[in-house]
Amino acid sequence: MTVYSRIAGTGSYLPAKVLTNRDLETRVKTSDEWIYSRTGIRQRHIAAENQSASDLALLASHRALEAASVNPESINLIIVATTTPDMVFPSTACILQAKLGIKNCPAFDVQAVCSGFVYALATADQFMRSGQYQTILVVGAEVYSRILDWEDRTTCVLFGDGAGAVVLQRSDVPGILSSHLHADGSHADILSVPGGVSGGKISGRPLLQMEGNAVFKFAVRVLGEVAEEALAANQLEKSAIDWLIPHQANIRIIQATARKLGLPMEKVITTVDRHANTSAASIPLALDTAVRDGRIRAGQLVMLEGVGGGFTWGAILVRM
């Protein structure tokens, strides 16, 4: 018998502190109008000083587990997508496992920046299809506020903190239809945090840097291509998509992607105005938002797609 995986529950968490565009006007030379007209962002959430990626992941995970009616002890595998781990090691997934009170199940991190959740969900699906697992927890969690240059008005206005999670369970019918992952490291320099640790000291510059125009052009092109690839692999027309959930980086990128797919914006889930770019957390945050407000319903076809530093990109087609 063929084994498939389906999304049994979703959850998310946003830190309590909200930083609006008006707030940023007092910190850098910018304006609410400038930020919103170029990005679609009105506000973002910022983690408290004592909150780490695993803390955000824990709260999102509890909500996903509750939605799936699953106890933590039932989890067979934990995969966390993050660019901002709690520490160099152990993995944020192992730290999350301990906070959930689970022992002995495998746990590891995936690092694909803003494509991280797509990569993690695709990886979890492959593990499920191996037949070894019944229940898998997949999380995207980020505290980007820690790696931003708050004096760089071109980047600090774009990002926020948050976490989203899904519980995958074994199914006899396809939930995740297919996944399509790509990477091209030759574009690494247009979006990066080129810092590290050496001899107990920071080497390089451990803050985000980005060539905005280059990222925009690359993202629009590959998101359109990978969406077409996913549809072709499943012999589906664009009209079959009930909902598109793209990585929430910039409303202009989202709109351009929708146009390429011939989808009205009414079929696109957007949270970028409230969450900003939460990297690996953005897709599961948007998914949970739309599930809980009733837009996404059982049986609908949802396309998830992301693009991020690396450069990495990918798409997943999911039957809810």
Secondary structure, DSSP 8 states (H G I E B T S, - for coil): ---EEEEEEEEEE--SEEEEHHHHTTTSS--HHHHHHHH---EEEE--TT--HHHHHHHHHHHHHHHHT--GGG--EEEEE-SS-SSSSS-HHHHHHHHHT--SS-EEEE--GGGHHHHHHHHHHHHHHTTS-SEEEEEEEEEGGGG--TT-TTTTTTB-EEEEEEEEEEESS-SEEEEEEEE-GGGGGGEE--EEEETTEEEE--S-EE-HHHHHHHHHHHHHHHHHHHHHHTT--GGG-SEEEE--S-HHHHHHHHHHHT--GGGB---HHHH-B-GGGHHHHHHHHHHHTTSS-TT-EEEEEEEETTTEEEEEEEE-
